[in-house]
């Protein structure tokens, strides 16, 4: 993957996270605040806990940091997969965000 391809895919992922947070806030009682600065999105939960997703340009990776720990993802076979075999990015984000939201069932998914 070229640097340009990585940046296009990574920017699309960050935008989708922002849009999903907006949808969750509009359609539920949960108030998520997604703040984007450059290649990083910080999701702030009502209890002030955070999930941070950022681009690692030199490595062509997306890093996700949550209460449960840190995870690294590479784009492979059409999806962002954890480098240690922990799963797909959007499923992992949904699981971690749901945990940090007190057990609410939150959905994050790539847009077609």
N, C-alpha and C positions, 0 to 999 in steps of 0.2 A: 504494500500500500504506500502510495506517495504521501508526502506531508500534506499536500493539498486535499487529497482524498480523506485523510484522517481528520483534518480540520473541518471539512464539510460534514462528515458523519458525526463528529463530536459536537459540533455546533447544533446540529439537528437534534441530538440526544438531549442537550441542555435545554433547548427550546421546548421539547416535548415534556420535560420535567416541569418547567414553568407552567405550561398550559395545563398539565394534569393537576398541579396544585391549585390553579385557578378554578378548574372544574370541581375539585373536591370542596373548596371553600364555598362555591356558589350552590352546590347541590346537597351539602350536609351542614350540620351544626359545628363542624370542626373548622377552625380558622388556622390555615397554614399560610405562612408568609415565605414566599420563594424570592430570594434576593440574588440577582445575578450581577457579578462583577467580572468582566472579561471572560475567561475560560473557566469560571467557577460559579456554581449555584449552591446557595445555602438555604436549606429548608428549616424554618424555625417553627417549632410546635408550641401549642398554648402553654406548656410547662417550661418553656424557654430552652428545651433541649434542641439539638440541631443534628441534621444530616448534611454533610458537605460532599458535593460531587464536583470533581475538577479534572481538567484535561492535563495529561502529562505528555506534552508534545514530543519531547525527544524519544520517549519510549513507545509512542503511539498507543497509550493506554488511557483509560478512564479510571480514576480512583474514587472510591466511595468510603467515607468515614462516618460511622454511626456509633451509638452506645455499645453495640455488640462487637465492634472492632472495625478494622480496615480491610478493604477488598480492592483488588486490581482486576480490570477487565480489558481484554483485547477483542477487536472485531474479527470474528472467524465464522465462516460458513453462514454469512448473512445476519449474524447477531453478535452482541457484546457478551462474551463468555468470561467467567472468572478464571484467572490464570492458574488457580489451584484446584479447579474442578468443582467449585462450590455451586455452580449454576449460572443461569442467565441473568443479565443485569436488571431488567424490569421486574422479574419475579423476586429477586433479592431485595430491590428497593421497596417493593410493595410489602414484603414480609417485615423488613426492618422499620419502615415508616408506620406500619400497623402496630407494631410493638411499641414504638415511641409515642403513638397516639393513644395509648391506653387500651389497646385491643380492638380498636375500630378496624373494619375491613376496608383498607384503602387499595385502590387499583391504579397501577401505573403500567402502561403498555405502549409499544411503539405505534406511531400513526402510519397508516398506509400511504 
